[in-house]
Amino acid sequence: MGAKKKAAAATGGAVSAVQAAKDNPYVQRLVDDDELRENIAQAYESARSALERLSNGKGPAKAIFDDKKLQKDLRETAFAVRDASLALREAPKRSTPKKSGGLFRKLLLVAIAAGLALALSEDLRKKVLDALFGAEEEFEYTSTTTSTGGSASGSSASSTPASA
């Protein structure tokens, strides 16, 4: 295929992608709805702030339970995502027949598959926990006390009974 044909095919693909985006009611909703864009921006900013606070050097579990600012950022993120999803659900219905297996179904399927994989695979579960909370440190126990052979408590166990 020549360079001109490749360029024409790429341009045709871009044009069809732009046309598909233009016809998509969710994209139209995003373009037209200022509040939706603000909710998405707020969700992004709050999530970014929460991630920065989460990676400040404390353990993630300690940060989640003790850091009030992190809790506020997570709460704001959740509310902004909820508001944005509600606004997107109000997007006008398509005039064309809906394809089976929408994005929500695919995401739900991926979430279920990930949950099953974590539940069934101990190695995967360990990797995820190590990634979230840091690797567990394995340690060997070494006693700080030393046993002496001549002490009263040590010699009583090795002595023979008086009646023998």
MDAnalysis code that builds the backbone (N, CA, C; Angstrom):
import MDAnalysis as mda
import numpy as np

u = mda.Universe.empty(492, n_residues=164, atom_resindex=np.repeat(np.arange(164), 3), trajectory=True)
u.add_TopologyAttr("name", ["N", "CA", "C"] * 164)
u.add_TopologyAttr("resid", np.arange(1, 165))
u.add_TopologyAttr("resname", ["MET", "GLY", "ALA", "LYS", "LYS", "LYS", "ALA", "ALA", "ALA", "ALA", "THR", "GLY", "GLY", "ALA", "VAL", "SER", "ALA", "VAL", "GLN", "ALA", "ALA", "LYS", "ASP", "ASN", "PRO", "TYR", "VAL", "GLN", "ARG", "LEU", "VAL", "ASP", "ASP", "ASP", "GLU", "LEU", "ARG", "GLU", "ASN", "ILE", "ALA", "GLN", "ALA", "TYR", "GLU", "SER", "ALA", "ARG", "SER", "ALA", "LEU", "GLU", "ARG", "LEU", "SER", "ASN", "GLY", "LYS", "GLY", "PRO", "ALA", "LYS", "ALA", "ILE", "PHE", "ASP", "ASP", "LYS", "LYS", "LEU", "GLN", "LYS", "ASP", "LEU", "ARG", "GLU", "THR", "ALA", "PHE", "ALA", "VAL", "ARG", "ASP", "ALA", "SER", "LEU", "ALA", "LEU", "ARG", "GLU", "ALA", "PRO", "LYS", "ARG", "SER", "THR", "PRO", "LYS", "LYS", "SER", "GLY", "GLY", "LEU", "PHE", "ARG", "LYS", "LEU", "LEU", "LEU", "VAL", "ALA", "ILE", "ALA", "ALA", "GLY", "LEU", "ALA", "LEU", "ALA", "LEU", "SER", "GLU", "ASP", "LEU", "ARG", "LYS", "LYS", "VAL", "LEU", "ASP", "ALA", "LEU", "PHE", "GLY", "ALA", "GLU", "GLU", "GLU", "PHE", "GLU", "TYR", "THR", "SER", "THR", "THR", "THR", "SER", "THR", "GLY", "GLY", "SER", "ALA", "SER", "GLY", "SER", "SER", "ALA", "SER", "SER", "THR", "PRO", "ALA", "SER", "ALA"])
u.atoms.positions = np.array([
    [0.854, -1.172, 0.000],
    [0.000, 0.000, 0.000],
    [0.896, 1.229, 0.000],
    [0.583, 2.167, -0.886],
    [1.390, 3.364, -1.013],
    [1.150, 4.328, 0.131],
    [2.018, 5.324, 0.205],
    [1.931, 6.302, 1.280],
    [0.644, 7.114, 1.190],
    [0.216, 7.417, -0.050],
    [-1.016, 8.199, -0.216],
    [-2.228, 7.397, 0.235],
    [-2.225, 6.097, -0.078],
    [-3.352, 5.261, 0.328],
    [-3.392, 5.113, 1.847],
    [-2.207, 4.973, 2.471],
    [-2.155, 4.874, 3.934],
    [-2.663, 6.165, 4.577],
    [-2.249, 7.294, 4.030],
    [-2.692, 8.578, 4.575],
    [-4.195, 8.751, 4.404],
    [-4.717, 8.326, 3.266],
    [-6.158, 8.433, 3.026],
    [-6.924, 7.513, 3.966],
    [-6.400, 6.316, 4.204],
    [-7.058, 5.382, 5.124],
    [-7.038, 5.931, 6.548],
    [-5.907, 6.513, 6.951],
    [-5.809, 7.097, 8.290],
    [-6.747, 8.286, 8.432],
    [-6.828, 9.107, 7.408],
    [-7.724, 10.257, 7.437],
    [-9.174, 9.802, 7.473],
    [-9.483, 8.774, 6.692],
    [-10.845, 8.234, 6.704],
    [-11.205, 7.678, 8.063],
    [-10.251, 7.030, 8.728],
    [-10.481, 6.509, 10.079],
    [-10.690, 7.624, 11.073],
    [-9.932, 8.697, 10.936],
    [-10.076, 9.834, 11.844],
    [-11.416, 10.527, 11.629],
    [-11.813, 10.638, 10.374],
    [-13.089, 11.280, 10.066],
    [-14.234, 10.452, 10.643],
    [-14.154, 9.138, 10.485],
    [-15.225, 8.294, 11.025],
    [-15.232, 8.332, 12.552],
    [-14.069, 8.444, 13.176],
    [-14.006, 8.553, 14.636],
    [-14.619, 9.864, 15.108],
    [-14.346, 10.947, 14.398],
    [-14.921, 12.240, 14.747],
    [-16.434, 12.199, 14.568],
    [-16.892, 11.567, 13.485],
    [-18.334, 11.477, 13.238],
    [-19.008, 10.639, 14.329],
    [-18.369, 9.538, 14.742],
    [-18.929, 8.695, 15.806],
    [-18.996, 9.469, 17.117],
    [-17.955, 10.244, 17.415],
    [-17.965, 11.050, 18.641],
    [-19.034, 12.124, 18.571],
    [-19.219, 12.703, 17.402],
    [-20.224, 13.754, 17.221],
    [-21.631, 13.193, 17.409],
    [-21.845, 11.964, 17.008],
    [-23.161, 11.336, 17.118],
    [-23.405, 10.712, 18.493],
    [-22.388, 10.586, 19.302],
    [-22.515, 9.944, 20.606],
    [-23.215, 10.894, 21.583],
    [-24.317, 10.454, 22.191],
    [-25.048, 11.356, 23.097],
    [-24.258, 11.706, 24.353],
    [-23.367, 10.827, 24.782],
    [-22.570, 11.114, 25.972],
    [-21.535, 12.193, 25.681],
    [-20.932, 12.134, 24.510],
    [-19.981, 13.178, 24.124],
    [-20.715, 14.506, 23.985],
    [-21.901, 14.461, 23.378],
    [-22.699, 15.687, 23.257],
    [-23.037, 16.254, 24.630],
    [-23.382, 15.391, 25.547],
    [-23.711, 15.833, 26.906],
    [-22.503, 16.484, 27.560],
    [-21.328, 15.887, 27.353],
    [-20.092, 16.436, 27.918],
    [-19.775, 17.806, 27.330],
    [-20.023, 17.964, 26.033],
    [-19.758, 19.246, 25.371],
    [-20.741, 20.314, 25.843],
    [-21.998, 19.934, 26.007],
    [-23.051, 20.911, 26.304],
    [-23.208, 21.236, 27.787],
    [-22.837, 20.342, 28.678],
    [-23.161, 20.481, 30.098],
    [-21.956, 20.984, 30.900],
    [-22.019, 22.262, 31.303],
    [-20.936, 22.855, 32.094],
    [-20.797, 22.178, 33.454],
    [-21.924, 21.862, 34.081],
    [-21.894, 21.245, 35.410],
    [-21.236, 19.861, 35.362],
    [-21.507, 19.121, 34.297],
    [-20.883, 17.803, 34.141],
    [-19.372, 17.942, 34.031],
    [-18.932, 18.890, 33.227],
    [-17.484, 19.106, 33.091],
    [-16.868, 19.522, 34.419],
    [-17.566, 20.370, 35.187],
    [-17.065, 20.775, 36.505],
    [-16.980, 19.578, 37.450],
    [-17.982, 18.699, 37.412],
    [-17.960, 17.503, 38.268],
    [-16.798, 16.592, 37.919],
    [-16.539, 16.426, 36.629],
    [-15.420, 15.577, 36.200],
    [-14.099, 16.210, 36.617],
    [-13.973, 17.521, 36.450],
    [-12.742, 18.211, 36.855],
    [-12.546, 18.122, 38.363],
    [-13.627, 18.289, 39.130],
    [-13.545, 18.188, 40.593],
    [-13.142, 16.781, 41.012],
    [-13.721, 15.778, 40.370],
    [-13.375, 14.388, 40.693],
    [-11.897, 14.142, 40.416],
    [-11.403, 14.647, 39.299],
    [-9.994, 14.463, 38.949],
    [-9.085, 15.151, 39.966],
    [-9.386, 16.404, 40.283],
    [-8.549, 17.153, 41.220],
    [-8.549, 16.515, 42.612],
    [-9.720, 16.108, 43.078],
    [-9.807, 15.487, 44.405],
    [-9.068, 14.158, 44.431],
    [-9.207, 13.380, 43.370],
    [-8.510, 12.092, 43.309],
    [-6.998, 12.294, 43.253],
    [-6.563, 13.295, 42.508],
    [-5.121, 13.573, 42.422],
    [-4.575, 14.016, 43.774],
    [-5.320, 14.877, 44.460],
    [-4.915, 15.337, 45.785],
    [-4.881, 14.172, 46.772],
    [-5.878, 13.294, 46.700],
    [-5.918, 12.129, 47.591],
    [-4.734, 11.214, 47.319],
    [-4.397, 11.023, 46.052],
    [-3.262, 10.161, 45.712],
    [-1.953, 10.752, 46.222],
    [-1.801, 12.067, 46.123],
    [-0.595, 12.718, 46.648],
    [-0.499, 12.537, 48.163],
    [-1.617, 12.703, 48.855],
    [-1.614, 12.542, 50.317],
    [-1.399, 11.086, 50.702],
    [-1.882, 10.180, 49.886],
    [-1.739, 8.753, 50.175],
    [-0.293, 8.305, 50.025],
    [0.445, 8.951, 49.131],
    [1.830, 8.555, 48.901],
    [2.805, 9.484, 49.608],
    [2.438, 9.987, 50.787],
    [3.291, 10.930, 51.501],
    [4.314, 10.253, 52.416],
    [4.377, 8.951, 52.400],
    [5.370, 8.258, 53.213],
    [4.773, 7.427, 54.319],
    [3.582, 7.781, 54.787],
    [2.915, 6.957, 55.789],
    [2.391, 5.707, 55.111],
    [2.076, 4.705, 55.875],
    [1.441, 3.533, 55.309],
    [0.048, 3.890, 54.835],
    [-0.442, 3.262, 53.757],
    [-1.762, 3.600, 53.234],
    [-2.876, 3.398, 54.253],
    [-2.818, 2.341, 55.015],
    [-3.881, 2.091, 56.003],
    [-3.880, 3.190, 57.061],
    [-2.707, 3.568, 57.534],
    [-2.613, 4.628, 58.536],
    [-3.100, 5.951, 57.949],
    [-2.725, 6.239, 56.717],
    [-3.146, 7.488, 56.084],
    [-4.659, 7.535, 55.915],
    [-5.257, 6.435, 55.511],
    [-6.705, 6.415, 55.290],
    [-7.459, 6.653, 56.594],
    [-6.989, 6.055, 57.678],
    [-7.719, 6.172, 58.939],
    [-7.394, 7.452, 59.706],
    [-6.191, 7.995, 59.557],
    [-5.773, 9.124, 60.383],
    [-5.806, 10.478, 59.672],
    [-5.639, 10.510, 58.362],
    [-5.498, 11.765, 57.620],
    [-6.881, 12.308, 57.239],
    [-7.315, 13.350, 57.933],
    [-8.644, 13.937, 57.699],
    [-8.729, 14.588, 56.317],
    [-7.644, 15.205, 55.870],
    [-7.629, 15.836, 54.547],
    [-7.789, 14.768, 53.462],
    [-7.135, 13.621, 53.616],
    [-7.275, 12.521, 52.667],
    [-8.712, 12.020, 52.646],
    [-9.310, 11.888, 53.808],
    [-10.702, 11.444, 53.883],
    [-11.617, 12.441, 53.173],
    [-11.352, 13.728, 53.350],
    [-12.161, 14.761, 52.693],
    [-11.994, 14.667, 51.175],
    [-10.746, 14.485, 50.699],
    [-10.506, 14.373, 49.264],
    [-11.212, 13.152, 48.680],
    [-11.168, 12.033, 49.390],
    [-11.837, 10.827, 48.906],
    [-13.353, 11.014, 48.869],
    [-13.883, 11.675, 49.877],
    [-15.319, 11.929, 49.916],
    [-15.733, 12.851, 48.755],
    [-14.955, 13.917, 48.518],
    [-15.257, 14.834, 47.415],
    [-15.167, 14.123, 46.074],
    [-14.184, 13.236, 45.937],
    [-14.054, 12.467, 44.699],
    [-15.286, 11.610, 44.475],
    [-15.716, 10.927, 45.514],
    [-16.887, 10.044, 45.391],
    [-18.130, 10.845, 45.015],
    [-18.345, 11.991, 45.649],
    [-19.518, 12.795, 45.343],
    [-19.470, 13.342, 43.917],
    [-18.296, 13.796, 43.488],
    [-18.176, 14.349, 42.137],
    [-18.374, 13.262, 41.083],
    [-17.849, 12.075, 41.322],
    [-18.045, 10.970, 40.379],
    [-19.521, 10.580, 40.348],
    [-20.168, 10.541, 41.504],
    [-21.596, 10.222, 41.550],
    [-22.411, 11.242, 40.756],
    [-22.130, 12.527, 40.970],
    [-22.866, 13.569, 40.264],
    [-22.638, 13.495, 38.754],
    [-21.393, 13.227, 38.357],
    [-21.096, 13.124, 36.930],
    [-21.796, 11.915, 36.316],
    [-21.825, 10.803, 37.033],
    [-22.477, 9.612, 36.477],
    [-23.985, 9.814, 36.378],
    [-24.564, 10.517, 37.350],
    [-25.996, 10.819, 37.263],
    [-26.290, 11.719, 36.071],
    [-25.439, 12.688, 35.835],
    [-25.638, 13.584, 34.699],
    [-25.481, 12.831, 33.381],
    [-24.548, 11.901, 33.334],
    [-24.365, 11.127, 32.101],
    [-25.537, 10.187, 31.848],
    [-26.140, 9.687, 32.904],
    [-27.296, 8.797, 32.722],
    [-28.473, 9.555, 32.118],
    [-28.501, 10.845, 32.303],
    [-29.570, 11.662, 31.756],
    [-29.331, 12.021, 30.295],
    [-28.269, 11.477, 29.700],
    [-27.970, 11.768, 28.305],
    [-29.121, 11.275, 27.432],
    [-29.400, 11.980, 26.356],
    [-30.517, 11.572, 25.503],
    [-30.290, 10.185, 24.920],
    [-31.376, 9.487, 24.713],
    [-31.296, 8.139, 24.146],
    [-30.898, 8.222, 22.680],
    [-30.236, 7.195, 22.223],
    [-29.827, 7.141, 20.825],
    [-31.036, 6.855, 19.947],
    [-30.983, 7.394, 18.752],
    [-32.055, 7.109, 17.809],
    [-31.803, 5.776, 17.113],
    [-30.561, 5.350, 17.067],
    [-30.236, 4.066, 16.452],
    [-30.395, 2.969, 17.492],
    [-30.588, 1.733, 17.063],
    [-30.710, 0.641, 18.030],
    [-29.439, 0.503, 18.856],
    [-29.628, 0.216, 20.125],
    [-28.496, 0.093, 21.043],
    [-27.775, -1.233, 20.813],
    [-26.469, -1.159, 20.823],
    [-25.663, -2.374, 20.697],
    [-25.749, -3.157, 21.993],
    [-25.703, -4.448, 21.875],
    [-25.695, -5.254, 23.096],
    [-24.302, -5.190, 23.716],
    [-24.251, -5.247, 25.036],
    [-22.958, -5.228, 25.717],
    [-22.344, -3.850, 25.739],
    [-22.970, -2.914, 26.411],
    [-22.459, -1.556, 26.489],
    [-21.230, -1.468, 27.377],
    [-20.737, -0.276, 27.511],
    [-19.530, -0.038, 28.299],
    [-19.733, -0.428, 29.752],
    [-20.909, -0.123, 30.302],
    [-21.169, -0.474, 31.702],
    [-21.102, -1.980, 31.912],
    [-21.679, -2.730, 31.012],
    [-21.634, -4.193, 31.128],
    [-20.218, -4.720, 31.053],
    [-19.430, -4.138, 30.172],
    [-18.033, -4.575, 30.033],
    [-17.249, -4.265, 31.298],
    [-17.450, -3.057, 31.841],
    [-16.759, -2.697, 33.075],
    [-17.196, -3.584, 34.238],
    [-18.494, -3.891, 34.288],
    [-18.999, -4.781, 35.325],
    [-18.384, -6.169, 35.192],
    [-18.282, -6.665, 33.974],
    [-17.678, -7.975, 33.735],
    [-16.207, -7.984, 34.151],
    [-15.490, -6.915, 33.822],
    [-14.074, -6.812, 34.213],
    [-13.950, -6.768, 35.732],
    [-14.816, -6.012, 36.407],
    [-14.767, -5.918, 37.869],
    [-15.057, -7.279, 38.514],
    [-16.031, -7.994, 37.991],
    [-16.344, -9.323, 38.533],
    [-15.188, -10.275, 38.300],
    [-14.607, -10.239, 37.112],
    [-13.476, -11.114, 36.810],
    [-12.288, -10.800, 37.716],
    [-12.036, -9.512, 37.954],
    [-10.924, -9.134, 38.835],
    [-11.188, -9.605, 40.265],
    [-12.433, -9.465, 40.725],
    [-12.780, -9.931, 42.070],
    [-12.608, -11.434, 42.209],
    [-13.038, -12.177, 41.198],
    [-12.869, -13.632, 41.239],
    [-11.393, -14.013, 41.202],
    [-10.634, -13.318, 40.371],
    [-9.198, -13.617, 40.288],
    [-8.526, -13.371, 41.632],
    [-8.885, -12.271, 42.297],
    [-8.301, -11.986, 43.612],
    [-8.751, -13.005, 44.650],
    [-10.000, -13.440, 44.560],
    [-10.521, -14.383, 45.542],
    [-9.909, -15.767, 45.359],
    [-9.621, -16.134, 44.127],
    [-9.167, -17.499, 43.857],
    [-7.657, -17.653, 43.800],
    [-6.927, -16.594, 43.574],
    [-5.479, -16.699, 43.412],
    [-4.755, -16.053, 44.592],
    [-4.117, -16.885, 45.387],
    [-3.393, -16.370, 46.552],
    [-2.185, -15.543, 46.114],
    [-1.499, -15.973, 45.041],
    [-0.335, -15.226, 44.559],
    [-0.742, -13.829, 44.079],
    [-1.839, -13.750, 43.334],
    [-2.311, -12.450, 42.862],
    [-2.719, -11.567, 44.028],
    [-3.384, -12.161, 45.011],
    [-3.807, -11.415, 46.189],
    [-2.584, -10.852, 46.918],
    [-1.531, -11.667, 47.053],
    [-0.308, -11.198, 47.722],
    [0.331, -10.057, 46.937],
    [0.355, -10.177, 45.601],
    [0.949, -9.119, 44.784],
    [0.179, -7.814, 44.922],
    [-1.154, -7.903, 44.923],
    [-1.970, -6.696, 45.054],
    [-1.767, -6.074, 46.432],
    [-1.779, -6.900, 47.475],
    [-1.570, -6.368, 48.825],
    [-0.178, -5.770, 48.978],
    [0.831, -6.417, 48.386],
    [2.180, -5.864, 48.426],
    [2.238, -4.532, 47.684],
    [1.536, -4.426, 46.564],
    [1.535, -3.184, 45.804],
    [0.817, -2.074, 46.579],
    [-0.264, -2.423, 47.273],
    [-1.025, -1.411, 48.007],
    [-0.371, -1.015, 49.320],
    [0.086, -1.993, 50.079],
    [0.548, -1.729, 51.438],
    [2.027, -1.981, 51.653],
    [2.758, -2.342, 50.629],
    [4.179, -2.624, 50.770],
    [4.390, -4.083, 51.120],
    [5.546, -4.576, 50.752],
    [5.851, -5.988, 50.985],
    [5.994, -6.257, 52.481],
    [5.540, -7.436, 52.868],
    [5.703, -7.846, 54.264],
    [7.169, -8.164, 54.503],
    [7.631, -7.768, 55.649],
    [9.000, -8.107, 55.998],
    [8.992, -9.436, 56.721],
    [9.787, -10.361, 56.208],
    [9.895, -11.633, 56.897],
    [11.053, -11.516, 57.874],
    [10.907, -12.127, 59.012],
    [11.943, -12.013, 60.018],
    [12.150, -13.361, 60.673],
    [13.343, -13.511, 61.224],
    [13.671, -14.704, 62.002],
    [13.761, -14.290, 63.450],
    [13.205, -15.086, 64.309],
    [13.236, -14.791, 65.728],
    [14.551, -15.299, 66.298],
    [15.257, -14.429, 66.965],
    [16.460, -14.833, 67.684],
    [16.281, -14.391, 69.120],
    [16.492, -15.302, 70.008],
    [16.298, -15.023, 71.422],
    [17.387, -14.095, 71.929],
    [17.002, -13.158, 72.779],
    [17.993, -12.247, 73.355],
    [18.522, -12.785, 74.683],
    [17.894, -13.831, 75.192],
    [18.371, -14.435, 76.437],
    [19.272, -15.610, 76.103],
    [20.218, -15.843, 76.967],
    [21.108, -16.982, 76.758],
    [20.917, -17.970, 77.894],
    [20.991, -19.223, 77.562],
    [20.844, -20.239, 78.612],
    [22.225, -20.625, 79.115],
    [22.339, -20.749, 80.420],
    [23.608, -21.160, 81.029],
    [23.414, -22.516, 81.669],
    [24.364, -23.351, 81.555],
    [24.260, -24.714, 82.082],
    [24.326, -24.777, 83.589],
    [24.927, -23.805, 84.283],
    [25.122, -23.887, 85.730],
    [24.048, -23.197, 86.534],
    [23.049, -22.626, 85.927],
    [22.035, -21.921, 86.703],
    [21.097, -22.900, 87.373],
    [20.366, -22.404, 88.382],
    [19.485, -23.267, 89.163],
    [18.340, -23.775, 88.303],
    [17.768, -22.907, 87.454],
    [16.631, -23.350, 86.653],
    [17.086, -24.287, 85.541],
    [18.278, -24.105, 85.030],
    [18.772, -24.966, 83.954],
    [19.224, -26.304, 84.470],
    [19.769, -26.380, 85.702],
    [20.303, -27.644, 86.193],
    [19.218, -28.538, 86.751],
    [18.075, -27.986, 87.153],
    [17.036, -28.819, 87.729],
    [16.421, -29.719, 86.686],
    [16.394, -29.298, 85.454],
    [15.795, -30.104, 84.416],
    [16.695, -31.278, 84.061],
    [18.017, -31.137, 84.256],
    [18.929, -32.219, 83.880],
    [19.326, -33.110, 85.040],
    [18.983, -32.738, 86.257],
    [19.397, -33.564, 87.404],
    [18.481, -34.752, 87.553],
    [18.957, -35.780, 88.249],
    [18.184, -36.979, 88.461],
    [17.401, -36.825, 89.755],
    [16.286, -37.528, 89.876],
    [15.482, -37.433, 91.096],
    [16.266, -37.923, 92.321],
    [15.959, -37.393, 93.514],
    [16.672, -37.718, 94.755],
    [16.409, -39.146, 95.189],
    [15.304, -39.738, 94.846],
    [14.990, -41.092, 95.279],
    [15.739, -42.135, 94.493],
    [16.338, -41.814, 93.390],
    [17.014, -42.832, 92.598],
    [18.388, -43.104, 93.002],
])
